[in-house]
């Protein structure tokens, strides 16, 4: 079955687990060349090997999204291995939520570095290529906390509101500049990933764990949305997807 995914080269950050891993496996099964980046090289190697054993095409490179040079390096890897880049899925993120009064300032800064600067670094690394070829697709993970305000998520939500604004302005500027760069921002609700493992505030962690135990759904559901966005014809953009469990009143 033909689709608009076959033959596309897609870079995925945060690809070692959760939404990134699920998306990599699905896109590869649909014929994409996937380029996986994350900090855990052992996991990336395993996932890439399994994709290739199943007949897919995958490359991987250790990636700290907070380092601009490492983002540039994974774009170079995609070009060297597969001849170009068609899309980047900016999925890396942290969610060490806590009340502001807990003053977990190190965690605040880490969220800004990964959730905001990681997105900026990825876009900066791929933008010259997308601009030159007058095509490209930027996908990024925000959160329902980037649409609504939640106690405990002042800083996390702030980073995800940033992603919402940045991606929408990128879409509008690309349309007016005629570069045909499309965007898709995803706003997941309770999706079962490793995200909760970053929460150090005990009360917040217990509350979130209860929420996810009650409502959480598979990251495969988000991967389906990523594939839908990438499969759209080149003249069409769906710029926002809010996705979550049918029984969660987020």
Number of C-alpha atoms within 10 A of each C-alpha: 4 7 12 17 22 16 16 21 26 29 28 28 32 23 31 27 20 20 26 26 23 21 26 32 24 19 26 26 18 20 19 22 26 31 29 29 27 23 17 16 16 11 17 25 18 12 23 25 17 15 21 15 10 12 12 21 24 27 22 25 21 21 22 19 28 20 15 17 15 19 27 17 15 25 21 17 19 24 15 11 14 19 10 18 26 23 23 23 27 26 25 24 24 21 22 23 25 24 15 14 7 9 10 15 11 8 20 19 12 17 24 20 20 20 27 21 18 24 29 19 22 27 22 14 20 23 16 11 17 22 16 10 15 14 19 22 22 27 24 25 24 29 25 21 22 23 15 10 13 13 12 19 20 16 22 25 24 19 26 26 20 17 23 22 12 15 23 18 13 15 21 13 14 18 13 9 12 11 17 22 25 27 27 24 26 24 21 21 21 22 21 17 16 12 14 18 12 13 19 15 15 10 13 19 18 12 11 17 16 12 13 18 12 13 18 20 18 16 21 19 17 25 21 14 17 25 17 13 24 25 17 14 10 14 7 11 17 13 16 18 18 15 17 23 18 10 9 13 8 13
